[in-house]
Amino acid sequence: MKHKQFESYTSSGTANNITVGVLATIGLICGAKSFTGTQISLVEYCFIPSTLTLPDNRAKYCTPDKRYIMPESEFYAEAYAPANPEFQRDNFLPTKATRLRIIPPSNPNKPLWGLAAVVTTGGAFALSKAREWRLMQLLPSIRNELKANWLISKMREGLRLHKESYTAQLDYEFHQWSENRRARAAQLSNMTPQELAIFTEQVRLRAEAEARAQLQQASGQPRGALPGQSIEDITNPSDKVTGADSTQTIAPKDSWVQNLVKQTALIWGNQGGGKSWLARYVVKQKKQAGYRVIVLDPDSNRAEWRGVESYHSWDEIEQQIRNYVKELESRLKIFNNSTMSEEQWRQKLWTEGKALSLICEEATTYADFIKDAELLEKFGKLALTKSRKQEMPLTVVAHNNTQTCLFGIKGLHNLVSKMLQVECLAEVDPVTLQPKSTGRAKVKLDSSNEWLDVILPSLTAKISDFSDTVTPASNPIPPIDKATLERIYELEFNIGGKAGDTPNEKISYHQWLKNCMNISPELNE
């Protein structure tokens, strides 16, 4: 409404300006007329000596240079001044001044012209100021209306962009769901009836557990309580199993850490929760398992990672990420073009010592210092989806489990929500008022929505020396049958039956077995 009034006032400005100009012009003309001409009659007179008595002599005496003009009212007042003593002044006219003629007024309406000038000029000024005042009254509301329209346009643009991004996210999640469903269907089709029955029972039990957890959360029951149990029932000391009946089989307290050794995982939590200590413990376990461990830590140096490969400048970190992506793509290409099964391929990687694990410390800051967003996006997607089968698991250490934890890459929320995660819990020390680890954590296994409470490994000091770890004998390489070994030999050294074409390639099948598996050359064929 105010905007329309403003537009009507601005559109009528030309007519208003013309009106103001006409009134001002008329006022100027009237003012000029009020200052021109005479308003009263004038008297033309002459001083004639008393000795001249004849009219002709008088007329000849009053030449133009001896004639004077005076307002008629003043002339008569001066002429009769001697009869009125109160008007006696030095410049009084002589009483013998003779009137020659009366000159009529040339502008008898001078007051009216002046009044017209005042009225028209005042009207022009009033019109101009009234329009200016009205516009000044409308400007604040117009400014607010324009600001509101601008905000509405920005909100509409933001909603449009959000809708597009949300639609793209839904498309991606639907694509992932379709791919997972297709893979699950293929997996189910290859199962035996016994395996299918076991899988069906596992799905049923998991669904019942999730439904029970949701029901307990909605009803306010403690986590893990049986139906109808309250917190008082759980904490009641008399309601405990003692003696031999309390013996039950439980997993070792650090058994969940083995998932972090072999799978791509995210370790996150607030400052002081123990993320870095847990990551170092996992690095030690990885090295003991036989992995080649590479650590990318922009906030540390090699003295903190003795015994493992570590890189700390952003140029080195970016180059290692490029090497990782290149190696992973190369392995995928070779595996896709080979005739090996997944188990044979992974065993071949272990046999050749190519099992590799990458540790990314402070991953939340990578996107701020590595400007190649395309590289980070490819790195994140490949590491989360393709690293496991290529024996290249990635461990990410960050402050949160949002998209920013994976180098600020957008569109990975679905993958992050499904990956293996460990949240290290922190608390505030009441004495120092500094955050410290509680010794506890929550673990969400791969492709699960349930968080499990676990105890962090007990460490008395931060691990910084990994040089004393060796590959233990308790982690043997799984045996490979003879057919698989012969197939690997054919692919590596005897392609097309051409082994030994060059001096550097002269290696027999038994010699190759001896080098790879340290077995006797007298293998019984």
C-alpha positions in Angstrom: 0.0 0.0 0.0 2.7 2.5 1.0 4.7 1.5 -2.1 1.8 2.3 -4.4 1.3 5.7 -2.7 5.0 6.4 -3.2 4.8 5.5 -6.9 1.7 7.7 -7.3 3.5 10.6 -5.7 6.7 10.1 -7.8 4.6 9.8 -11.0 2.7 13.0 -10.2 5.9 14.9 -9.6 6.0 16.5 -13.1 2.5 18.0 -12.7 3.3 19.3 -9.2 6.5 20.9 -10.4 4.7 22.6 -13.3 2.1 24.0 -10.8 4.8 25.2 -8.5 6.7 26.8 -11.4 3.6 28.6 -12.7 2.7 30.0 -9.3 6.2 31.1 -8.7 6.3 32.9 -12.0 3.0 34.6 -11.4 4.3 35.7 -8.0 7.5 37.2 -9.5 5.4 39.1 -12.1 3.1 40.4 -9.5 6.0 41.4 -7.3 7.6 43.3 -10.1 4.3 45.1 -10.9 4.0 46.1 -7.3 7.4 47.9 -7.5 6.7 49.9 -10.7 4.7 53.1 -11.3 3.1 55.5 -8.8 0.0 54.8 -6.6 -1.0 58.5 -6.0 -1.4 61.7 -8.1 1.5 64.1 -8.5 1.6 67.9 -8.7 3.8 69.8 -11.1 4.7 73.2 -9.6 7.0 76.2 -10.0 8.2 79.1 -7.8 7.1 82.3 -9.4 8.3 85.7 -8.1 5.7 88.1 -6.8 6.9 90.8 -9.2 5.5 88.8 -12.2 1.9 89.5 -12.3 0.9 88.8 -15.9 0.0 85.2 -16.7 2.1 85.3 -19.9 5.2 86.4 -18.0 4.6 83.6 -15.5 4.3 81.0 -18.2 7.5 82.1 -19.8 9.3 82.1 -16.4 8.4 78.5 -15.6 10.7 76.7 -18.0 11.2 72.9 -17.7 14.3 73.3 -15.6 12.3 75.3 -13.0 9.4 72.9 -12.7 9.2 70.4 -9.8 7.0 67.3 -9.1 5.6 66.4 -5.6 2.9 64.0 -4.4 -0.4 65.9 -4.3 -1.0 65.3 -0.7 2.4 66.6 0.3 2.1 69.6 -2.0 -1.0 70.8 -0.2 0.4 70.0 3.1 3.5 72.1 2.4 1.5 74.8 0.7 -0.6 75.4 3.8 2.2 74.7 6.3 2.5 78.3 7.4 -1.0 78.2 8.6 -0.1 75.2 10.8 2.8 76.0 13.1 3.2 72.3 14.1 4.5 71.6 10.5 7.2 74.2 10.5 10.4 72.7 9.0 13.4 74.2 7.3 12.6 72.6 3.9 9.1 73.9 3.7 8.1 75.1 0.3 7.6 78.8 -0.1 4.0 79.8 0.0 4.2 81.3 -3.5 4.7 77.9 -5.2 2.3 77.8 -8.0 0.7 74.6 -9.2 1.0 74.1 -12.9 -0.9 70.7 -13.4 -1.9 67.4 -11.7 -0.3 64.1 -13.0 -2.7 61.1 -12.5 -1.2 57.9 -10.8 0.3 55.3 -13.3 -0.2 52.2 -11.0 -3.0 52.8 -8.5 -3.3 49.0 -7.7 0.2 48.5 -6.3 -1.1 47.0 -3.0 -3.1 44.4 -4.9 -0.1 43.4 -7.0 1.9 43.0 -3.8 -0.8 40.9 -2.2 -1.1 38.7 -5.3 2.7 38.2 -5.3 2.7 37.1 -1.7 -0.2 34.7 -2.2 1.1 33.0 -5.3 4.7 32.8 -4.1 3.5 31.4 -0.7 1.3 28.9 -2.5 4.2 27.6 -4.6 6.4 27.2 -1.6 3.6 25.5 0.3 3.0 23.0 -2.5 6.7 22.2 -2.8 7.2 21.7 1.0 3.9 19.7 1.3 5.0 17.2 -1.3 8.5 17.0 0.2 7.1 16.4 3.7 4.8 13.7 2.4 7.6 11.9 0.6 9.7 12.1 3.8 6.9 10.5 5.7 6.6 7.6 3.2 10.4 6.9 2.9 10.8 4.9 6.1 7.9 2.6 5.3 9.1 2.3 1.7 12.6 1.4 3.0 11.2 -1.2 5.3 9.0 -2.6 2.6 11.9 -2.9 0.2 14.1 -4.5 2.8 11.3 -7.0 3.5 10.9 -7.8 -0.2 14.7 -8.3 -0.4 14.7 -10.7 2.5 11.8 -12.6 1.0 13.6 -12.9 -2.3 16.7 -14.2 -0.5 14.6 -16.7 1.5 13.0 -17.9 -1.6 16.4 -18.3 -3.3 17.7 -20.2 -0.2 14.6 -22.4 -0.1 15.1 -23.2 -3.8 18.8 -24.1 -3.3 17.9 -26.2 -0.3 15.2 -28.0 -2.3 17.7 -28.7 -5.0 20.4 -30.0 -2.6 17.8 -32.0 -0.7 16.5 -33.5 -3.9 20.1 -34.4 -5.0 20.7 -35.9 -1.5 17.5 -38.0 -1.9 18.5 -39.1 -5.3 21.9 -40.2 -4.0 20.4 -42.0 -1.1 17.9 -43.7 -3.3 20.7 -44.8 -5.6 22.7 -46.1 -2.7 19.6 -47.9 -1.4 19.0 -49.5 -4.8 22.7 -50.5 -5.1 22.6 -52.0 -1.6 19.3 -53.8 -2.4 20.7 -55.2 -5.6 23.9 -56.4 -3.8 21.8 -57.9 -1.0 19.6 -59.6 -3.5 22.6 -61.1 -5.3 24.1 -62.2 -1.9 20.8 -63.8 -1.0 20.5 -65.6 -4.3 24.0 -67.2 -3.7 23.1 -68.4 -0.2 22.3 -72.0 0.7 19.0 -72.7 2.4 20.8 -73.1 5.7 22.6 -69.8 5.3 19.4 -68.1 4.2 17.6 -69.4 7.3 20.4 -68.1 9.6 20.4 -64.7 7.9 16.6 -64.4 8.2 16.8 -65.2 11.9 19.6 -62.6 12.4 17.4 -59.9 10.6 14.5 -60.8 12.8 16.5 -60.6 16.0 18.0 -57.3 15.0 14.6 -55.9 14.2 13.2 -57.0 17.6 16.2 -55.5 19.4 15.7 -52.1 17.6 12.0 -52.2 18.3 12.6 -53.0 21.9 15.2 -50.1 22.2 12.7 -47.7 20.6 10.0 -48.8 23.0 12.3 -48.4 26.0 13.3 -44.9 24.9 9.7 -43.9 24.4 8.6 -45.3 27.7 11.6 -43.9 29.7 13.0 -47.4 30.6 16.8 -47.7 31.1 18.8 -49.0 28.2 19.0 -52.8 28.3 16.2 -53.2 30.8 13.7 -56.1 30.4 10.1 -55.2 29.8 8.6 -53.8 33.0 11.9 -53.2 34.7 12.8 -49.8 36.2 16.0 -48.2 37.2 15.3 -49.3 40.8 14.9 -52.9 39.8 18.2 -52.8 37.9 20.2 -51.2 40.7 18.7 -53.4 43.5 21.6 -55.4 45.0 19.4 -58.3 46.0 18.3 -58.8 42.4 21.7 -60.0 41.3 23.0 -63.4 40.2 25.9 -64.6 42.4 28.2 -67.6 42.7 28.6 -70.0 39.8 25.4 -68.8 38.2 27.1 -65.5 37.4 29.7 -67.0 35.1 29.0 -66.1 31.5 31.0 -65.9 28.3 31.9 -62.3 27.4 34.2 -60.9 24.8 37.5 -59.4 25.8 37.2 -55.7 26.7 39.4 -54.7 23.7 37.9 -57.1 21.2 35.9 -54.2 19.5 39.2 -52.5 18.7 39.9 -55.2 16.1 37.1 -53.8 14.0 39.1 -50.5 13.8 42.2 -52.4 12.7 40.7 -54.0 9.5 37.8 -51.6 8.6 37.6 -48.0 7.5 36.5 -46.1 10.7 35.8 -42.7 12.2 37.1 -41.8 15.6 35.5 -38.6 16.9 34.6 -36.7 20.1 35.3 -33.5 22.0 38.7 -32.3 23.1 40.2 -34.5 25.8 38.1 -37.5 25.0 41.0 -39.7 24.1 40.7 -39.7 20.3 44.5 -39.4 19.6 45.4 -42.0 22.2 43.0 -44.5 20.8 44.2 -43.7 17.3 47.8 -44.4 18.4 46.7 -47.7 20.0 45.0 -48.7 16.7 48.1 -47.8 14.8 50.1 -50.1 17.0 47.6 -52.9 16.5 47.6 -52.3 12.7 51.4 -52.5 12.6 51.4 -55.7 14.6 48.8 -57.1 12.2 51.2 -56.5 9.3 49.8 -53.3 7.7 52.1 -50.7 6.3 50.8 -47.7 8.3 51.0 -44.1 6.9 50.0 -41.3 9.3 48.9 -37.8 8.1 49.1 -35.4 11.1 49.3 -31.7 10.4 49.5 -30.8 14.1 52.5 -33.1 15.0 55.9 -34.1 13.8 57.9 -37.3 13.2 59.2 -37.4 16.8 55.6 -38.2 17.9 55.3 -41.1 15.4 58.6 -42.9 15.6 58.6 -46.3 13.8 55.9 -45.5 11.2 55.7 -43.3 8.1 54.3 -39.9 9.0 53.8 -36.7 7.1 53.0 -33.3 8.6 53.2 -30.5 6.1 50.2 -29.8 3.9 52.2 -30.4 0.7 53.2 -33.8 1.9 49.7 -34.7 3.1 48.2 -33.7 -0.2 50.8 -35.8 -2.1 50.1 -38.8 0.1 46.4 -38.5 -0.5 47.1 -38.4 -4.3 49.3 -41.5 -3.9 46.5 -43.3 -2.0 43.9 -42.4 -4.6 46.2 -43.5 -7.4 47.1 -46.8 -5.7 43.5 -47.6 -4.9 42.3 -46.9 -8.4 45.2 -49.0 -9.8 44.2 -51.9 -7.6 40.6 -51.6 -8.6 41.5 -51.7 -12.2 43.8 -54.7 -11.9 41.2 -56.6 -9.8 38.4 -55.8 -12.3 40.5 -57.1 -15.2 41.6 -60.3 -13.4 39.9 -63.7 -13.0 40.6 -63.9 -9.2 38.0 -64.2 -6.6 37.8 -61.6 -3.8 39.5 -63.9 -1.3 42.3 -64.8 -3.7 42.9 -61.1 -4.6 43.1 -60.1 -0.9 45.4 -63.0 -0.1 47.6 -61.9 -3.0 47.8 -58.4 -1.6 48.8 -59.8 1.8 51.3 -62.2 0.3 53.0 -59.3 -1.6 53.0 -57.1 1.5 50.7 -54.5 0.0 48.3 -54.3 2.9 48.2 -50.5 3.7 46.4 -48.4 6.2 46.1 -44.6 6.2 45.5 -42.6 9.4 44.2 -39.0 9.0 44.5 -36.9 12.1 42.7 -33.6 12.5 40.7 -34.4 9.3 38.3 -31.6 10.0 40.9 -29.0 8.9 41.9 -30.7 5.6 39.4 -28.7 3.4 40.7 -25.4 4.8 44.3 -26.0 3.6 44.0 -28.4 0.7 42.4 -26.4 -2.1 41.9 -29.4 -4.5 38.3 -30.1 -3.6 38.0 -32.7 -6.4 40.9 -34.7 -4.9 39.4 -34.6 -1.4 35.9 -35.7 -2.8 37.4 -38.6 -4.7 39.5 -39.6 -1.7 36.6 -39.6 0.7 34.2 -41.5 -1.6 36.8 -44.1 -2.6 38.1 -44.6 0.9 34.6 -45.1 2.3 33.3 -47.5 -0.4 36.3 -49.3 -2.0 39.1 -49.5 0.5 38.1 -52.7 2.4 38.4 -55.2 -0.5 41.7 -53.6 -1.5 43.2 -53.9 1.9 43.6 -50.1 2.3 41.4 -49.3 5.3 41.3 -45.6 6.4 41.0 -44.3 9.9 39.8 -40.7 10.3 40.2 -38.8 13.5 37.9 -35.7 13.8 36.0 -33.6 16.3 32.5 -34.5 15.0 30.7 -37.0 12.8 29.1 -34.6 10.4 30.1 -34.1 6.8 32.9 -31.8 7.8 34.7 -34.7 9.5 35.4 -36.0 6.0 37.3 -33.1 4.7 34.2 -30.9 4.2 32.8 -33.0 1.4 29.1 -32.6 0.8 26.8 -35.4 -0.1 28.5 -38.0 2.2 26.1 -37.9 5.1 24.6 -41.3 4.2 28.0 -42.9 4.0 29.2 -41.3 7.2 26.1 -42.4 9.1 26.6 -46.1 8.0 30.4 -46.4 8.6 32.1 -47.7 11.7 32.3 -45.0 14.3 33.7 -44.5 17.8 32.7 -41.6 19.9 35.2 -40.9 22.7 33.5 -39.4 25.8 35.0 -36.5 27.7 34.2 -34.8 31.0 35.4 -31.7 32.8 38.0 -32.2 35.6 36.5 -30.5 38.7 39.9 -29.5 39.9 41.7 -28.2 36.7 38.4 -27.4 34.9 40.0 -29.0 31.8 38.4 -31.7 29.6 39.6 -35.2 30.3 38.8 -38.7 29.1 36.2 -40.7 30.9 37.8 -44.0 29.7 34.5 -44.8 28.0 33.3 -44.6 24.5 30.3 -45.5 22.2 30.8 -47.7 19.2 28.5 -48.0 16.2 29.3 -50.9 14.0 29.3 -50.8 10.2 25.8 -50.5 8.7 24.2 -50.5 12.2 22.2 -47.8 13.9 22.8 -49.1 17.5 25.5 -47.5 19.7 27.2 -49.8 22.2 28.9 -48.7 25.4 32.6 -49.8 25.5 35.6 -49.3 27.7 38.6 -47.6 26.0 42.0 -49.5 26.2 43.8 -48.7 29.4 47.0 -46.7 28.6 49.3 -45.1 31.1 51.1 -42.9 28.5 50.6 -41.7 25.0 52.2 -44.1 22.5 54.8 -42.3 20.3 57.3 -45.1 19.6 56.1 -47.9 17.3 59.5 -49.2 16.3 59.4 -52.2 18.7 56.3 -53.8 17.2 56.9 -56.8 15.0 54.6 -59.1 13.1 53.7 -61.8 15.6 53.4 -65.4 14.8 49.9 -65.5 16.2 48.6 -63.7 13.0 49.4 -66.4 10.4 48.4 -65.9 6.8 45.5 -68.2 5.9 46.5 -71.2 3.8 46.0 -71.1 0.1 45.2 -74.2 -1.9 47.5 -75.4 -4.7 45.2 -74.4 -7.5 45.1 -70.8 -6.3 48.9 -70.7 -6.0 49.4 -72.0 -9.5 46.9 -69.4 -10.8 48.7 -66.6 -9.1 52.0 -67.9 -10.6 50.5 -68.0 -14.1 49.2 -64.4 -13.8 52.4 -63.0 -12.3 55.3 -64.8 -14.0 54.1 -67.3 -16.7 51.6 -65.2 -18.7 51.0 -67.2 -21.9 53.7 -69.7 -21.0 56.5 -67.1 -21.5 58.3 -67.3 -18.2 62.0 -67.0 -18.5 62.1 -65.0 -21.7 64.5 -62.5 -20.1 67.3 -63.2 -17.6 65.5 -61.2 -14.9 62.4 -63.4 -15.2 64.0 -66.8 -14.9 62.2 -68.1 -11.8 60.6 -71.5 -11.4 57.3 -72.3 -9.8 59.0 -74.0 -6.8 61.5 -71.1 -6.4 58.5 -68.7 -6.4 56.7 -70.7 -3.7 59.9 -70.7 -1.6 60.3 -67.0 -1.9 56.6 -66.2 -1.1 55.7 -68.8 1.5 59.1 -70.0 2.8 58.3 -73.6 2.2 60.5 -76.5 1.0 61.3 -76.6 -2.8 60.6 -80.3 -2.8 56.9 -79.6 -2.8 55.0 -82.8 -3.6 53.0 -82.1 -6.7 
